[in-house]
């Protein structure tokens, strides 16, 4: 027994100091990291770079400025409306210093959608740059223009920053991430500090992170992957190389950047990796520094995955799975043997301290091989959707296996089953949520906006063509509409990735026996055109 | 060839005026998804295979540069 206990305790930081100095905020980790890394480069972006100590100084100044502007506000979201650049990193960490959660927004989001988000979340302030401030001219919250800050004039009062932070607890919000809802206004997922510590501690243990990582950051700042990269920087002292979104269109350039900056770790969505494989670029550009590749967000077709696996024999690959609501990812599969081309990659096993429940329609635990909804239990769960109790209550529910005390689970809406060997296999969605170019899209939102807000057509149904990766809109309407009519109207309300690629008019949309539009028939029609 | 390429671009992004742009890439008219779509259209129309190393911003900045890329890849008008 004593021996078992010893084994259990091994690897746990048991010294008294660690217990006394409980870390409750990501900045507690960042400030430890700074001690050993102060002159190292924290972030690089094209020809610009910033060291850890400079990053701390400037972030503290942003934090002080925010404290001045927003007064007593703590745990109140502060928006960031910046492109992916070093200033965005300073803004996020600056917001943490003000003891508030950050909410990164995409500068390409149409104005109307930004306004919807502001109306719902009511951030205490927004940080932007001169170039993008024009778009925010009609928001009624204080605007900080980061490239006009007179850095020398700001005096940092470290003890006030710290005493405010000491009032927070580890389940206070770290960030808000907006994700497609069904009504035209995104849902703001609230993620706490604790959930990120848990993810980092398990990742560090499993993948031996030690601060020598150089991350090739390709995700937009609105993705949770970017928040993970920030945590790698803050907790481990890893370096982030910011890669411009435009590079995703030009994979050869992208790979050249990885070589130039000696990137050794990437965490990407599969679509770009599929393009790289299809273009045969791994034959032409060697990536000798790349040690670790994580991918998540959508299914990586095994055929293209094998191109990567075969060309980079010394690189470790891991398939991660998890919706935003459970903080980054909750299962992982490290590819240790060559997968069979005809089989999908497993999503793997749960992260330590995360429990995955597969529940069938009767809310009972599925047997091996039985398909059910993937539900998650643990400290990784989000706190809910900001100012949205209805949506929160629908997705975060009492664990049906526990009738004795309150215990939340998150119902992902994803269908999965467990294989004999304990690995979980992803099967698809219960509803009409899709992953497209790494973004999560509720097809119902596209339909709702087209029918009810823009009133473009009488009825419509959006389905996803998985092979071509395009959204198809079937619609029923008396008058003719051109593709241009649709695109012009939709580009004012939706980001580009939510705009359907194909528009098909039907005399009448198929209906099921209840009179509802028969989504399944249309989905089959789009995915099996010859039938 | 330029007019054929223009109609392909207009098919991909009917809401944009490509004649108005000095540089399609810098002006943000084409995202990664559009580039992939355009490449497959060009490869089909001109029976060519475009080398992955040639898929760089300079080759997609204007109608002329796209046409040059097609010719370089063995395409004939």
Interface residues (C-beta under 8 A of the other chain):
Chain A: X246 X248 X249 X250 X251 X252 X253 X272 X275 X276 X279 X280 X281 X284 X437 X469 X482 X483 X484 X487 X488 X491 X496 X497
Chain B: X13 X14 X15 X25 X30 X31 X32 X33 X34 X35 X36 X52 X53 X54 X55 X56 X57
